[in-house]
């Protein structure tokens, strides 16, 4: 099961808990557990996104070096 499928499943669980007619202690437990699950999965998704971004930034820096390779200086900007 992917993270996105799990988030959808937890969202459906929230809907079922809200309108299911469960006792209040059980409904509260389901809502808290579903909310924590969504938070954890969202955090894990953002961590994966950030690690992918860092790799993309590193690859871009290698492809386009910020300093000239031959040691020459760049001319000043003329306005």
Buried (B, 14 or more C-beta within 10 A) or exposed (E): EEEEEBBEBBEEBBEEBEEEEBEEEEBEEBBEBBEEBBEEBEEEEEEEEEEEEEEEEEEEEEEEEEEEEEEEEEEEEEE
